Amino acid sequence: MKVIVPLAGKGTRLLPLTKRVPKPLVHVAGRPVMDYVMDALSGLDVEEMIVIVGHLKEEIQKYIVGNYPVRARFVEQKTLDGTAGAINLARPYVNGPVLIVFVDTLFEADLSLVRTADADGILWAKEVEDYQRFGVIVTDGRGHMTKIVEKPDTPVSKLANIGLYYVRDWRTLFDGIAHVLAQPPNKGEFYLTDAFQFMVEQGRRLLTARVTGWYDCGKVDTLLETNRHLLQRGRALPPAAAAARGCTIVPPVRIEPGVTLRSATVGPNVTIEAGSTIEDSTVANSILGRNVRVTRGVVRGSLVGDDQVIADREVVASVMDAGDIAPAQ
C-alpha cells in the first residue's frame, strides 16, 4: 500500500511561526505533529510515501528522509488549487490501494480496517456536537457514505470528516478527481470530497469508520488543546525537584531537561523545550520552543517559537516567532 501525504499548505493560521517552520513540523507536547501521525502508520505495510510538498519543501524533505524509515517520493504542488489538485499529483505513482492522510490533525483510529473491511474505501469520521463547523458524512443503514455536506445548518449528520481515507478502488478515485478538475472550481479550489461523491454516484461503497479521538493542530487554540490532551495522556514531564525550587508548578506540564526556572509559576497545560529560561514570570496554557527566555513576563494561551525573548511584557492568545507577534487566529 502507498500513503499520500499532502503537505503543501502554508499554515497561515499559525503565522508568523509557519514562515519558518512547516506546519507539519510545528511542535506539540515536545514533538512535531507529523511524528504522531507517523506513529499511527507504523503497523501498516507501507510500500512508499508520496509527499505533496510546497511551502518550505526543503525542510520537510530533509526531516522526512532523516527521521522516518520509509521510502518517500516528493512531488511539488506549485499551484495551491485544493485537496483534489494535491492528490492528483500522486496519480502517476499510484498502481494500487492508497491511504490518504492530512496531517493537520492527530487521530486515534483502527487502521487495521484496511485489511478487513468489505468496501471500496474507508472514510474515518468523528461524531461532534458543533457539526456546523465541518464537512459531515451522511451514511445509509449499513454505514456507507451517501454524501458529504459542508458546514450544514441542520444536523443531517454529526459525523465530521477528519481527513483520513483508505481507497481500495484507486482507479475510480482518480476518475473522480479528473471529473472534479474538469468542473469550475469551488471558491478557487477543487475538493477531494467531491471525488468521493463521484465514487458513490458510480456505485462504489465507502465505509464510514469512527475514530475514538481527533485533535486539531491547525490553529492556536486547538493546538493548545491538543497539547493539553497529550500531556494528560503520557507526554507530561515534570521538572526535577531541584530545578523547580522556589517555583510553583501546576500540572500537567512538560518541562524538558535543560530548562531553567527561577521564581516562576508554570502550568497548567504548558510545554517548555530544552534550553529555555523562565524567570520571575508566569506561563500557562502555552507551548514554548527551545532557547526561549521569559523574564518578568506573562505568557498565556500562546505559541512561542525557538529563540524568542519576552521581557517585561505579556503575550496572551498569540503566536510569536522571529521577533514578530500576531494574535491567535
Sequence and secondary structure as in RCSB ss.txt:
>XXXX:A:sequence
MKVIVPLAGKGTRLLPLTKRVPKPLVHVAGRPVMDYVMDALSGLDVEEMIVIVGHLKEEIQKYIVGNYPVRARFV
EQKTLDGTAGAINLARPYVNGPVLIVFVDTLFEADLSLVRTADADGILWAKEVEDYQRFGVIVTDGRGHMTKIVE
KPDTPVSKLANIGLYYVRDWRTLFDGIAHVLAQPPNKGEFYLTDAFQFMVEQGRRLLTARVTGWYDCGKVDTLLE
TNRHLLQRGRALPPAAAAARGCTIVPPVRIEPGVTLRSATVGPNVTIEAGSTIEDSTVANSILGRNVRVTRGVVR
GSLVGDDQVIADREVVASVMDAGDIAPAQ
>XXXX:A:secstr
 EEEEEE    GGGTTGGGTS GGG EETTEEHHHHHHHHHTTS  SEEEEEE TTHHHHHHHHHHH  S EEEE
E  S   HHHHHHTTGGG  S EEEE TTEEEE  TTHHHH  SSEEEEEEE S GGGSEEEEE TTSBEEEEEE
S SS S  EEEEEEEEES HHHHHHHHHHHHTS  BTTB  HHHHHHHHHHTT  EEEEE SEEEE SSHHHHHH
HHHHHIIIII B   TTTTTT EE SSEEE TT EEES EE SSEEE TT EEES EEES EE TT EEES EEE
S EE TT EEESSEEESEEEETTEEEE  
